[in-house]
Each structure stands twice: as structure tokens, then as C-alpha cells.
Amino acid sequence: STKNKTNMKMLKFLLPLLLVASCSSFSLNGLFSSEDKAEELPAEDSAVEEIDEQVEEEEESEDEAVEEEDNFEVEDVEKEEEEEEEEELDEEENLEVVSLEEEDEEEDEEEDELSALEEDEEDEEEEEIDEEEEVESVALEAEDDFEEEEEDEEDEEEEDSEFL
């Protein structure tokens, strides 16, 4: 158990160090050689300033060239923008036509579905009416048959009574 405690204490110190070491901007050389870096910094600053000056000069010369090009490009850009606007308007018109056609198709489909449903309902109602009529006719036939049987029985009883 004491071994586990010492391992845990070591992990408490090692894990943060390992996490920092896994970062790409961290280097052990920077950790141990901080004095050397302090001496190198002023030299790096002057080099950085020289590079900044060069970059500024290049940007200024580029800006001048760009300004000259801009005068010529402004007309080209305006033409391109007009063409793009015309294309967008054409696309919007095409989209409107397509969407209207799709709406018409959807309405036609809905009408077809509704008419099919109405026809189905009419067919079902006709079938129900036919079934009701059939039930009524069967019931009437059964009633007629029952009345005939009663009459036949009465006739037989009369005949039987006549024989006696």
C-alpha cells in the first residue's frame, strides 16, 4: 500500500508535466536554458524590425501598383457585376418558373388524389347500399316464406280437422 501511495504521488507531479510536454509549443531546452535566451532576444528584435521595414516597403510598392491596376480593373469589375446581376435575375426567373410548375404539378396530384378518394367513397357507399338492399330482400323473402309456412300449417290443420 505504501508503494501505491508513492506511485500516486509521482503521478500527481508527472501527469501535469507530461500534459505540458505534449503541447507542441513546449520544449525542454527552453525550460533549462533561460539565460541563453535572454541574451538572444535583443538580436532577434533588431532582425524582426529589419524584416518589418522590408515588408512595409514591399507593401507600399505593391499598393502603388495596385492603385494603377485598380483604375483599369474598376471598369472590368463593374461589367462583371452587371453580368452577375443579370445572371442572378435569370436564375431567379427560372427558379420562379420551376417552382410554379412544381406547384401546379402538386395541385394536380392533390386533385387526382381527392377525386380518387371521392370515387372510393362513392364505391363504398354503393356497396353498402347494395348490401342493405340484399339484406332487406332476404329478410322479406324469409318473412314471405314464414307466412307461407304458417298458411300451409293452418291449411293442413283445417284438412286434418275435416278428416276427423
Residue frames as a rotation matrix with the C-alpha (Angstrom) as fourth column:
SER 1
0.567 0.824 0.000 0.00
0.824 -0.567 0.000 0.00
0.000 0.000 -1.000 0.00
THR 2
0.370 -0.521 -0.769 2.93
0.129 -0.791 0.598 2.36
-0.920 -0.320 -0.225 0.62
LYS 3
-0.675 -0.605 0.423 4.14
0.459 0.104 0.882 1.54
-0.578 0.789 0.208 -2.88
ASN 4
-0.041 0.766 0.641 0.78
0.978 -0.100 0.182 2.55
0.204 0.635 -0.745 -4.31
LYS 5
0.737 0.315 -0.597 0.86
0.513 -0.837 0.192 5.82
-0.440 -0.448 -0.779 -2.35
THR 6
-0.159 -0.872 -0.463 4.30
0.080 -0.478 0.875 6.71
-0.984 0.102 0.146 -3.67
ASN 7
-0.666 -0.018 0.746 3.17
0.724 0.224 0.652 5.85
-0.179 0.974 -0.136 -7.21
MET 8
0.394 0.898 0.196 0.15
0.914 -0.405 0.015 8.10
0.093 0.174 -0.980 -6.80
LYS 9
0.542 -0.270 -0.796 2.30
0.229 -0.864 0.449 10.96
-0.808 -0.426 -0.406 -5.52
MET 10
-0.593 -0.801 0.088 4.62
0.255 -0.083 0.963 10.55
-0.764 0.594 0.253 -8.51
LEU 11
-0.354 0.542 0.762 1.65
0.931 0.130 0.340 10.59
0.085 0.830 -0.551 -10.87
LYS 12
0.632 0.604 -0.485 0.39
0.674 -0.737 -0.039 13.82
-0.381 -0.302 -0.874 -9.30
PHE 13
0.188 -0.648 -0.738 3.64
-0.164 -0.761 0.627 15.51
-0.968 0.003 -0.249 -10.35
LEU 14
-0.720 -0.581 0.380 4.26
0.213 0.336 0.918 13.66
-0.661 0.741 -0.118 -13.60
LEU 15
-0.041 0.781 0.623 0.84
0.945 0.233 -0.229 13.98
-0.324 0.579 -0.748 -15.22
PRO 16
0.801 0.330 -0.500 0.82
0.188 -0.931 -0.314 17.80
-0.569 0.157 -0.807 -15.37
LEU 17
-0.087 -0.919 -0.384 4.39
-0.431 -0.313 0.847 17.77
-0.898 0.240 -0.368 -16.64
LEU 18
-0.664 -0.121 0.738 3.53
0.478 0.691 0.543 15.21
-0.575 0.713 -0.401 -19.31
LEU 19
0.410 0.881 0.236 0.48
0.813 -0.236 -0.533 17.24
-0.414 0.410 -0.813 -20.36
VAL 20
0.660 -0.239 -0.712 2.58
-0.267 -0.961 0.074 20.36
-0.702 0.141 -0.698 -20.77
ALA 21
-0.423 -0.903 0.075 5.31
-0.297 0.217 0.930 18.40
-0.856 0.370 -0.360 -22.57
SER 22
-0.271 0.377 0.886 2.76
0.761 0.647 -0.043 17.03
-0.590 0.662 -0.462 -25.04
CYS 23
0.749 0.505 -0.428 1.96
0.198 -0.788 -0.583 20.56
-0.632 0.352 -0.690 -26.18
SER 24
0.565 -0.536 0.627 3.83
0.810 0.214 -0.547 21.37
0.159 0.817 0.555 -29.43
SER 25
0.623 -0.313 0.717 4.97
-0.064 -0.934 -0.351 24.82
0.779 0.173 -0.602 -28.25
PHE 26
0.828 -0.320 0.461 6.75
-0.503 -0.060 0.862 23.45
-0.248 -0.946 -0.210 -25.21
SER 27
0.525 -0.709 -0.471 10.39
0.005 0.556 -0.831 22.39
0.851 0.434 0.295 -25.29
LEU 28
0.799 -0.269 -0.537 12.63
0.600 0.310 0.738 21.18
-0.032 -0.912 0.409 -22.51
ASN 29
-0.222 -0.928 0.298 15.55
0.917 -0.303 -0.260 23.23
0.331 0.216 0.919 -23.87
GLY 30
-0.095 0.270 0.958 13.62
0.020 -0.962 0.273 26.42
0.995 0.046 0.086 -23.21
LEU 31
0.877 0.472 -0.093 12.93
0.063 0.079 0.995 25.26
0.476 -0.878 0.040 -19.68
PHE 32
0.643 -0.678 -0.357 16.58
0.715 0.364 0.597 24.62
-0.275 -0.639 0.718 -18.82
SER 33
-0.408 -0.879 0.247 18.37
0.910 -0.369 0.191 27.33
-0.077 0.303 0.950 -20.84
SER 34
0.660 0.751 -0.034 16.53
0.750 -0.661 -0.039 30.51
-0.052 0.000 -0.999 -19.90
GLU 35
0.297 -0.623 -0.724 19.76
0.173 -0.710 0.682 32.58
-0.939 -0.328 -0.103 -19.51
ASP 36
-0.685 -0.580 0.441 20.88
0.498 0.068 0.864 31.95
-0.531 0.812 0.242 -23.10
LYS 37
-0.012 0.787 0.617 17.51
0.984 -0.100 0.147 33.09
0.177 0.608 -0.774 -24.43
ALA 38
0.682 0.274 -0.678 17.70
0.510 -0.842 0.173 36.38
-0.524 -0.464 -0.714 -22.57
GLU 39
-0.247 -0.861 -0.445 20.90
0.051 -0.471 0.881 37.25
-0.968 0.195 0.160 -24.42
GLU 40
-0.760 -0.077 0.645 19.47
0.599 0.302 0.742 36.28
-0.252 0.950 -0.183 -27.82
LEU 41
0.184 0.982 -0.051 16.27
0.882 -0.187 -0.432 38.31
-0.434 0.034 -0.900 -27.59
PRO 42
0.287 -0.046 -0.957 17.72
-0.107 -0.994 0.016 41.77
-0.952 0.097 -0.291 -28.44
ALA 43
-0.786 -0.602 -0.141 19.38
-0.239 0.086 0.967 40.41
-0.570 0.794 -0.211 -31.56
GLU 44
-0.595 0.644 0.481 16.11
0.787 0.587 0.189 38.83
-0.160 0.491 -0.856 -32.66
ASP 45
0.316 0.738 -0.597 14.26
0.569 -0.651 -0.503 42.11
-0.759 -0.181 -0.625 -32.08
SER 46
-0.160 -0.438 -0.885 16.55
-0.439 -0.771 0.461 44.00
-0.884 0.462 -0.069 -34.41
ALA 47
-0.966 -0.163 0.200 16.18
0.078 0.554 0.829 41.29
-0.246 0.816 -0.523 -37.05
VAL 48
-0.213 0.968 0.134 12.41
0.915 0.246 -0.320 41.44
-0.343 0.054 -0.938 -36.69
GLU 49
0.279 0.291 -0.915 12.49
0.117 -0.956 -0.268 45.24
-0.953 -0.032 -0.301 -37.11
GLU 50
-0.650 -0.584 -0.486 14.53
-0.438 -0.235 0.868 44.94
-0.621 0.777 -0.103 -40.32
ILE 51
-0.847 0.391 0.361 12.10
0.526 0.715 0.459 42.40
-0.078 0.579 -0.812 -41.71
ASP 52
0.101 0.928 -0.358 9.15
0.767 -0.302 -0.567 44.62
-0.634 -0.218 -0.742 -40.76
GLU 53
-0.039 -0.190 -0.981 10.72
-0.301 -0.934 0.193 47.56
-0.953 0.303 -0.021 -42.62
GLN 54
-0.936 -0.343 -0.086 11.26
-0.199 0.310 0.930 45.43
-0.292 0.887 -0.358 -45.71
VAL 55
-0.525 0.815 0.243 7.67
0.831 0.553 -0.061 44.18
-0.184 0.170 -0.968 -45.59
GLU 56
0.221 0.616 -0.756 6.37
0.404 -0.764 -0.504 47.74
-0.888 -0.194 -0.417 -45.27
GLU 57
-0.423 -0.465 -0.777 8.42
-0.504 -0.592 0.629 48.89
-0.753 0.658 0.016 -48.27
GLU 58
-0.979 0.079 0.190 7.16
0.192 0.674 0.713 45.97
-0.072 0.735 -0.675 -50.34
GLU 59
-0.190 0.978 -0.081 3.57
0.883 0.135 -0.450 46.71
-0.429 -0.157 -0.889 -49.32
GLU 60
0.088 0.177 -0.980 3.94
-0.051 -0.982 -0.182 50.37
-0.995 0.066 -0.078 -50.30
SER 61
-0.753 -0.411 -0.514 5.29
-0.519 -0.109 0.848 49.47
-0.404 0.905 -0.131 -53.74
GLU 62
-0.825 0.522 0.217 2.53
0.565 0.779 0.273 46.89
-0.026 0.348 -0.937 -54.14
ASP 63
-0.012 0.853 -0.522 -0.09
0.622 -0.402 -0.672 49.47
-0.783 -0.333 -0.526 -53.11
GLU 64
-0.241 -0.139 -0.960 1.14
-0.487 -0.839 0.244 51.86
-0.840 0.526 0.135 -55.79
ALA 65
-0.969 -0.143 -0.202 0.99
-0.247 0.486 0.838 49.12
-0.022 0.862 -0.507 -58.42
VAL 66
-0.593 0.805 0.019 -2.42
0.770 0.573 -0.281 48.05
-0.237 -0.152 -0.960 -57.20
GLU 67
-0.052 0.576 -0.816 -3.76
0.142 -0.805 -0.577 51.60
-0.989 -0.146 -0.040 -57.44
GLU 68
-0.576 -0.211 -0.790 -2.71
-0.703 -0.366 0.610 51.77
-0.418 0.906 0.063 -61.08
GLU 69
-0.968 0.223 -0.113 -4.27
0.137 0.851 0.506 48.37
0.209 0.475 -0.855 -61.74
ASP 70
-0.490 0.827 -0.275 -7.41
0.587 0.080 -0.805 49.36
-0.644 -0.556 -0.525 -59.83
ASN 71
-0.332 0.356 -0.873 -8.14
-0.512 -0.846 -0.150 52.16
-0.792 0.397 0.463 -62.27
PHE 72
-0.665 0.050 -0.745 -8.25
-0.697 0.318 0.643 49.63
0.269 0.947 -0.176 -65.09
GLU 73
-0.916 0.255 -0.309 -9.96
0.310 0.940 -0.141 46.93
0.254 -0.225 -0.941 -63.02
VAL 74
-0.680 0.700 -0.219 -12.80
-0.128 -0.407 -0.904 49.17
-0.722 -0.587 0.367 -61.82
GLU 75
-0.216 0.604 -0.767 -14.39
-0.967 -0.244 0.080 49.14
-0.139 0.759 0.636 -65.24
ASP 76
-0.591 -0.061 -0.804 -13.91
-0.354 0.915 0.191 45.37
0.725 0.398 -0.563 -65.56
VAL 77
-0.954 0.229 -0.192 -15.36
0.279 0.447 -0.850 44.80
-0.109 -0.865 -0.491 -62.10
GLU 78
-0.471 0.826 -0.308 -18.40
-0.550 -0.548 -0.630 46.94
-0.690 -0.127 0.713 -62.89
LYS 79
-0.216 0.361 -0.907 -19.03
-0.909 0.264 0.321 44.95
0.355 0.895 0.271 -66.08
GLU 80
-0.776 -0.126 -0.618 -18.64
0.011 0.977 -0.213 41.66
0.631 -0.172 -0.757 -64.21
GLU 81
-0.877 0.476 -0.064 -21.04
0.051 -0.041 -0.998 42.83
-0.477 -0.879 0.012 -61.50
GLU 82
-0.244 0.810 -0.534 -23.65
-0.890 -0.405 -0.208 43.79
-0.385 0.424 0.820 -64.09
GLU 83
-0.327 0.073 -0.942 -23.28
-0.630 0.726 0.275 40.41
0.704 0.684 -0.191 -65.78
GLU 84
-0.941 -0.049 -0.335 -23.57
0.198 0.723 -0.662 38.62
0.275 -0.689 -0.670 -62.44
GLU 85
-0.657 0.749 -0.085 -26.71
-0.342 -0.397 -0.852 40.59
-0.671 -0.531 0.517 -61.57
GLU 86
-0.106 0.613 -0.783 -28.25
-0.991 -0.002 0.133 39.68
0.080 0.790 0.608 -64.92
GLU 87
-0.569 -0.159 -0.806 -27.37
-0.240 0.971 -0.022 36.02
0.786 0.181 -0.591 -64.38
GLU 88
-0.972 0.219 -0.082 -28.88
0.140 0.263 -0.955 36.11
-0.188 -0.939 -0.287 -60.89
LEU 89
-0.361 0.887 -0.288 -32.08
-0.739 -0.461 -0.491 37.67
-0.568 0.036 0.822 -62.26
ASP 90
-0.153 0.255 -0.955 -32.25
-0.823 0.502 0.267 34.98
0.548 0.826 0.133 -64.96
GLU 91
-0.826 -0.202 -0.526 -31.70
0.072 0.888 -0.454 32.28
0.559 -0.413 -0.719 -62.35
GLU 92
-0.827 0.561 0.023 -34.41
-0.154 -0.188 -0.970 33.77
-0.540 -0.806 0.242 -60.12
GLU 93
-0.121 0.804 -0.583 -36.84
-0.977 -0.202 -0.075 33.84
-0.178 0.560 0.809 -63.05
ASN 94
-0.337 -0.066 -0.939 -36.01
-0.480 0.870 0.111 30.22
0.810 0.489 -0.325 -63.86
LEU 95
-0.977 -0.038 -0.209 -36.47
0.158 0.532 -0.832 29.26
0.143 -0.846 -0.514 -60.23
GLU 96
-0.552 0.832 -0.060 -39.85
-0.565 -0.426 -0.707 31.02
-0.613 -0.356 0.705 -60.13
VAL 97
-0.021 0.537 -0.843 -40.99
-0.954 0.242 0.178 29.23
0.300 0.808 0.507 -63.28
VAL 98
-0.575 -0.261 -0.775 -39.79
-0.137 0.965 -0.222 25.87
0.806 -0.021 -0.591 -61.97
SER 99
-0.976 0.217 -0.014 -41.42
0.047 0.148 -0.988 26.44
-0.213 -0.965 -0.154 -58.58
LEU 100
-0.285 0.921 -0.266 -44.69
-0.853 -0.371 -0.367 27.46
-0.437 0.122 0.891 -60.25
GLU 101
-0.099 0.203 -0.974 -44.58
-0.721 0.660 0.211 24.34
0.686 0.723 0.081 -62.40
GLU 102
-0.848 -0.251 -0.467 -43.91
0.107 0.781 -0.616 22.23
0.519 -0.572 -0.635 -59.32
GLU 103
-0.781 0.618 0.090 -46.83
-0.330 -0.285 -0.900 23.87
-0.530 -0.733 0.426 -57.51
ASP 104
-0.041 0.778 -0.627 -49.09
-0.999 -0.016 0.045 23.15
0.025 0.628 0.778 -60.49
GLU 105
-0.349 -0.153 -0.924 -47.95
-0.334 0.942 -0.030 19.53
0.876 0.298 -0.380 -60.50
GLU 106
-0.992 -0.025 -0.124 -48.55
0.108 0.350 -0.930 19.26
0.067 -0.936 -0.345 -56.75
GLU 107
-0.473 0.879 -0.060 -52.03
-0.699 -0.416 -0.581 20.76
-0.536 -0.233 0.812 -57.13
ASP 108
-0.005 0.441 -0.898 -52.80
-0.871 0.439 0.220 18.32
0.491 0.783 0.382 -59.96
GLU 109
-0.673 -0.304 -0.675 -51.61
-0.005 0.914 -0.407 15.42
0.740 -0.270 -0.616 -57.81
GLU 110
-0.931 0.358 0.074 -53.74
-0.114 -0.094 -0.989 16.62
-0.348 -0.929 0.128 -54.90
GLU 111
-0.164 0.911 -0.380 -56.78
-0.952 -0.247 -0.182 16.93
-0.259 0.332 0.907 -57.16
ASP 112
-0.178 0.038 -0.983 -56.17
-0.565 0.814 0.134 13.43
0.805 0.580 -0.123 -58.52
GLU 113
-0.919 -0.204 -0.337 -55.88
0.144 0.623 -0.769 12.06
0.367 -0.755 -0.543 -55.00
LEU 114
-0.709 0.703 0.057 -59.06
-0.449 -0.387 -0.805 13.84
-0.544 -0.597 0.590 -53.93
SER 115
0.016 0.749 -0.662 -61.03
-0.992 0.095 0.084 12.58
0.125 0.656 0.744 -56.92
ALA 116
-0.437 -0.219 -0.872 -59.72
-0.229 0.965 -0.128 9.06
0.870 0.143 -0.472 -56.33
LEU 117
-0.995 0.084 -0.062 -60.79
0.078 0.214 -0.974 9.29
-0.068 -0.973 -0.220 -52.68
GLU 118
-0.391 0.908 -0.149 -64.23
-0.787 -0.414 -0.457 10.57
-0.477 -0.062 0.877 -53.66
GLU 119
-0.028 0.352 -0.935 -64.63
-0.797 0.557 0.233 7.72
0.603 0.752 0.265 -56.16
ASP 120
-0.768 -0.303 -0.564 -63.60
0.062 0.841 -0.538 5.23
0.637 -0.448 -0.627 -53.48
GLU 121
-0.871 0.483 0.088 -66.14
-0.209 -0.202 -0.957 6.71
-0.445 -0.852 0.276 -51.08
GLU 122
-0.099 0.865 -0.492 -68.88
-0.986 -0.152 -0.068 6.55
-0.133 0.478 0.868 -53.73
ASP 123
-0.257 -0.053 -0.965 -67.99
-0.449 0.891 0.070 2.93
0.856 0.451 -0.253 -54.49
GLU 124
-0.963 -0.124 -0.241 -68.11
0.148 0.504 -0.851 2.08
0.227 -0.854 -0.467 -50.80
GLU 125
-0.599 0.801 0.011 -71.49
-0.574 -0.419 -0.703 3.81
-0.559 -0.427 0.711 -50.41
GLU 126
0.009 0.591 -0.806 -72.86
-0.943 0.273 0.190 1.90
0.333 0.759 0.560 -53.42
GLU 127
-0.561 -0.270 -0.783 -71.59
-0.092 0.960 -0.265 -1.37
0.823 -0.076 -0.563 -51.96
GLU 128
-0.973 0.228 0.023 -73.20
-0.013 0.048 -0.999 -0.55
-0.229 -0.972 -0.043 -48.62
ILE 129
-0.262 0.926 -0.273 -76.50
-0.886 -0.342 -0.312 0.29
-0.382 0.160 0.910 -50.33
ASP 130
-0.099 0.175 -0.980 -76.32
-0.685 0.702 0.195 -2.93
0.722 0.690 0.050 -52.36
GLU 131
-0.849 -0.252 -0.464 -75.65
0.126 0.757 -0.641 -4.91
0.512 -0.603 -0.611 -49.18
GLU 132
-0.795 0.601 0.082 -78.55
-0.331 -0.317 -0.889 -3.20
-0.508 -0.734 0.451 -47.38
GLU 133
-0.044 0.801 -0.597 -80.92
-0.999 -0.028 0.035 -3.91
0.011 0.598 0.802 -50.29
GLU 134
-0.340 -0.140 -0.930 -79.78
-0.352 0.936 -0.012 -7.53
0.872 0.323 -0.368 -50.35
VAL 135
-0.992 -0.020 -0.128 -80.35
0.113 0.355 -0.928 -7.86
0.064 -0.935 -0.350 -46.60
GLU 136
-0.493 0.868 -0.068 -83.80
-0.673 -0.429 -0.602 -6.32
-0.552 -0.251 0.795 -46.95
SER 137
0.020 0.525 -0.851 -84.74
-0.912 0.357 0.199 -8.59
0.409 0.773 0.486 -49.83
VAL 138
-0.638 -0.277 -0.719 -83.53
-0.024 0.940 -0.341 -11.65
0.770 -0.200 -0.606 -47.95
ALA 139
-0.948 0.315 0.048 -85.47
-0.068 -0.053 -0.996 -10.54
-0.311 -0.948 0.072 -44.90
LEU 140
-0.205 0.918 -0.340 -88.63
-0.925 -0.295 -0.239 -10.02
-0.319 0.266 0.910 -46.98
GLU 141
-0.146 0.101 -0.984 -88.21
-0.613 0.772 0.170 -13.42
0.777 0.628 -0.051 -48.62
ALA 142
-0.893 -0.216 -0.394 -87.76
0.153 0.678 -0.719 -15.02
0.423 -0.702 -0.573 -45.25
GLU 143
-0.729 0.683 0.042 -90.86
-0.409 -0.385 -0.827 -13.22
-0.549 -0.620 0.560 -43.98
ASP 144
-0.029 0.711 -0.703 -92.85
-0.990 0.074 0.116 -14.35
0.135 0.700 0.702 -47.05
ASP 145
-0.426 -0.208 -0.880 -91.63
-0.253 0.962 -0.105 -17.90
0.869 0.178 -0.463 -46.58
PHE 146
-0.998 0.040 -0.049 -92.59
0.057 0.229 -0.972 -17.77
-0.028 -0.973 -0.231 -42.92
GLU 147
-0.395 0.911 -0.121 -96.09
-0.761 -0.398 -0.512 -16.50
-0.514 -0.110 0.851 -43.75
GLU 148
-0.021 0.352 -0.936 -96.49
-0.840 0.501 0.208 -19.20
0.542 0.791 0.285 -46.40
GLU 149
-0.750 -0.308 -0.586 -95.45
0.015 0.877 -0.481 -21.86
0.662 -0.370 -0.652 -43.92
GLU 150
-0.870 0.480 0.110 -97.96
-0.200 -0.141 -0.970 -20.58
-0.450 -0.866 0.219 -41.39
GLU 151
-0.076 0.873 -0.483 -100.70
-0.974 -0.169 -0.151 -20.61
-0.213 0.458 0.863 -44.03
ASP 152
-0.242 -0.079 -0.967 -99.68
-0.523 0.850 0.062 -24.11
0.817 0.521 -0.247 -45.07
GLU 153
-0.968 -0.137 -0.211 -99.84
0.100 0.560 -0.823 -25.26
0.230 -0.817 -0.528 -41.45
GLU 154
-0.569 0.822 0.018 -103.26
-0.545 -0.361 -0.757 -23.68
-0.616 -0.440 0.653 -41.00
ASP 155
0.029 0.558 -0.829 -104.46
-0.967 0.225 0.117 -25.33
0.252 0.799 0.546 -44.19
GLU 156
-0.564 -0.303 -0.768 -103.15
-0.194 0.953 -0.233 -28.69
0.802 0.018 -0.597 -43.01
GLU 157
-0.971 0.229 0.066 -104.83
-0.035 0.138 -0.990 -28.26
-0.236 -0.964 -0.126 -39.65
GLU 158
-0.213 0.941 -0.265 -108.11
-0.869 -0.306 -0.390 -27.46
-0.448 0.147 0.882 -41.38
GLU 159
-0.045 0.141 -0.989 -107.73
-0.750 0.650 0.127 -30.51
0.660 0.747 0.077 -43.59
ASP 160
-0.855 -0.323 -0.406 -106.90
0.017 0.765 -0.644 -32.64
0.519 -0.558 -0.648 -40.60
SER 161
-0.786 0.603 0.135 -109.92
-0.306 -0.190 -0.933 -31.36
-0.537 -0.775 0.333 -38.72
GLU 162
-0.018 0.786 -0.618 -112.12
-0.999 -0.031 -0.010 -32.08
-0.027 0.617 0.786 -41.75
PHE 163
-0.362 -0.181 -0.915 -110.96
-0.390 0.920 -0.027 -35.67
0.847 0.347 -0.403 -41.73
LEU 164
-0.985 -0.005 -0.173 -111.93
0.154 0.436 -0.887 -36.09
0.080 -0.900 -0.428 -38.17
